[in-house]
Amino acid sequence: MTQPSFQLRAMTLGDIPRLQEIRPTYTSPVILALETSAAPGAALSASWRLVEVPLKTPFSKGDLYNFGPETQEEIRERLLSGKDALEWVALDGDRLAGMVDAQFMNWNHTVFIWNLMIDLDYRRHGLGRQLWDQTVRYARRSGARAVTLETQNTNLAACHFYLKMGCRLVGYHEVYYTNHWQDGEFALFFAYTL
Ligand SMILES: CC(C)(COP(=O)(O)OP(=O)(O)OC[C@H]1O[C@@H](n2cnc3c(N)ncnc32)[C@H](O)[C@@H]1OP(=O)(O)O)[C@@H](O)C(=O)NCCC(=O)NCCS
């Protein structure tokens, strides 16, 4: 593919059904496992450690990330909320290549990234960085004190991306998605302070 040049613009209501054209899935040959001394009744001075684990069969996100009707409805609500949300798309010609969906949280003065998704065909072309920069500008304009986001222990690409953008890992949540996190996914939280 020749180097695409992207047009970034505010999302319109008409773009929302088209978000399904963006393929946000990923595979990862390495995931992060969590080693912790925390246990029911154990001392409070617990420790947590992330360890990279190579997999025989790469982890596949499948269609767990998607722009189905529920996600579309959430994005529509945020878009209609006006200044409290940043909803942008990136296009290569007529084709949707990526999007960012972020929201100013009034209660704690942070911007939370709900979705920052680049289509499979358009990764590693600097588009994620462009949408990230857009988010940081929006956060500064909004008077936010930080940009925060959640990703998963299976998403090494996103972890490396956010670290490269200047974020730091600020937490884990082992039981965010399931009680069986040892065999599945758990949540990682990153923050960029302004
Ligand atoms: C994570 C994601 C948004 C990155 O977008 P992108 O457009 O590919 O990122 P960029 O090209 O702007 O990358 C900027 C830098 O981030 C780092 N980076 C990005 N992808 C990386 C990867 N797979 N592995 C290691 N570092 C990576 C690199 O340092 C890169 O700079 P370089 O290409 O000059 O080395 C994209 O992979 C994606 O959409 N993934 C699927 C959906 C997803 O996981 N979204 C985030 C959910 S929270």
PDBQT file of the ligand as one rigid body, heavy atoms in Angstrom, charges set to zero:
ROOT
HETATM    1  C1  LIG A 201      -3.167   0.714  19.268  1.00  0.00    +0.000 C 
HETATM    2  C2  LIG A 201      -3.463   1.414  17.927  1.00  0.00    +0.000 C 
HETATM    3  C3  LIG A 201      -4.554   2.453  18.161  1.00  0.00    +0.000 C 
HETATM    4  C4  LIG A 201      -2.183   2.117  17.442  1.00  0.00    +0.000 C 
HETATM    5  O1  LIG A 201      -2.498   2.851  16.263  1.00  0.00    +0.000 OA
HETATM    6  P1  LIG A 201      -1.460   3.055  15.048  1.00  0.00    +0.000 P 
HETATM    7  O2  LIG A 201      -2.029   4.025  14.103  1.00  0.00    +0.000 OA
HETATM    8  O3  LIG A 201      -1.040   1.753  14.524  1.00  0.00    +0.000 OA
HETATM    9  O4  LIG A 201      -0.232   3.714  15.850  1.00  0.00    +0.000 OA
HETATM   10  P2  LIG A 201       0.899   4.695  15.256  1.00  0.00    +0.000 P 
HETATM   11  O5  LIG A 201       1.246   4.280  13.865  1.00  0.00    +0.000 OA
HETATM   12  O6  LIG A 201       0.468   6.113  15.451  1.00  0.00    +0.000 OA
HETATM   13  O7  LIG A 201       2.106   4.339  16.233  1.00  0.00    +0.000 OA
HETATM   14  C5  LIG A 201       2.797   5.308  17.024  1.00  0.00    +0.000 C 
HETATM   15  C6  LIG A 201       3.849   4.578  17.826  1.00  0.00    +0.000 C 
HETATM   16  O8  LIG A 201       3.224   3.707  18.783  1.00  0.00    +0.000 OA
HETATM   17  C7  LIG A 201       4.010   2.514  18.927  1.00  0.00    +0.000 C 
HETATM   18  N1  LIG A 201       3.260   1.346  18.432  1.00  0.00    +0.000 N 
HETATM   19  C8  LIG A 201       2.109   1.340  17.704  1.00  0.00    +0.000 A 
HETATM   20  N2  LIG A 201       1.725   0.062  17.447  1.00  0.00    +0.000 NA
HETATM   21  C9  LIG A 201       2.646  -0.742  18.013  1.00  0.00    +0.000 A 
HETATM   22  C10 LIG A 201       2.817  -2.145  18.074  1.00  0.00    +0.000 A 
HETATM   23  N3  LIG A 201       1.960  -2.989  17.464  1.00  0.00    +0.000 N 
HETATM   24  N4  LIG A 201       3.895  -2.632  18.732  1.00  0.00    +0.000 NA
HETATM   25  C11 LIG A 201       4.794  -1.823  19.315  1.00  0.00    +0.000 A 
HETATM   26  N5  LIG A 201       4.687  -0.452  19.291  1.00  0.00    +0.000 NA
HETATM   27  C12 LIG A 201       3.633   0.072  18.656  1.00  0.00    +0.000 A 
HETATM   28  C13 LIG A 201       5.245   2.715  18.042  1.00  0.00    +0.000 C 
HETATM   29  O9  LIG A 201       6.250   3.330  18.838  1.00  0.00    +0.000 OA
HETATM   30  C14 LIG A 201       4.718   3.673  16.990  1.00  0.00    +0.000 C 
HETATM   31  O10 LIG A 201       5.733   4.431  16.368  1.00  0.00    +0.000 OA
HETATM   32  P3  LIG A 201       6.545   3.779  15.104  1.00  0.00    +0.000 P 
HETATM   33  O11 LIG A 201       5.538   3.159  14.177  1.00  0.00    +0.000 OA
HETATM   34  O12 LIG A 201       7.245   4.965  14.532  1.00  0.00    +0.000 OA
HETATM   35  O13 LIG A 201       7.456   2.761  15.710  1.00  0.00    +0.000 OA
HETATM   36  C15 LIG A 201      -3.867   0.361  16.827  1.00  0.00    +0.000 C 
HETATM   37  O14 LIG A 201      -2.952  -0.701  16.848  1.00  0.00    +0.000 OA
HETATM   38  C16 LIG A 201      -5.263  -0.186  16.988  1.00  0.00    +0.000 C 
HETATM   39  O15 LIG A 201      -6.251   0.432  16.567  1.00  0.00    +0.000 OA
HETATM   40  N6  LIG A 201      -5.375  -1.390  17.560  1.00  0.00    +0.000 N 
HETATM   41  C17 LIG A 201      -6.647  -2.103  17.670  1.00  0.00    +0.000 C 
HETATM   42  C18 LIG A 201      -7.647  -1.362  18.495  1.00  0.00    +0.000 C 
HETATM   43  C19 LIG A 201      -7.068  -1.003  19.834  1.00  0.00    +0.000 C 
HETATM   44  O16 LIG A 201      -6.453  -1.816  20.476  1.00  0.00    +0.000 OA
HETATM   45  N7  LIG A 201      -7.288   0.250  20.250  1.00  0.00    +0.000 N 
HETATM   46  C20 LIG A 201      -6.871   0.709  21.550  1.00  0.00    +0.000 C 
HETATM   47  C21 LIG A 201      -7.812   0.142  22.535  1.00  0.00    +0.000 C 
HETATM   48  S1  LIG A 201      -7.653   0.865  24.100  1.00  0.00    +0.000 SA
ENDROOT
TORSDOF 0
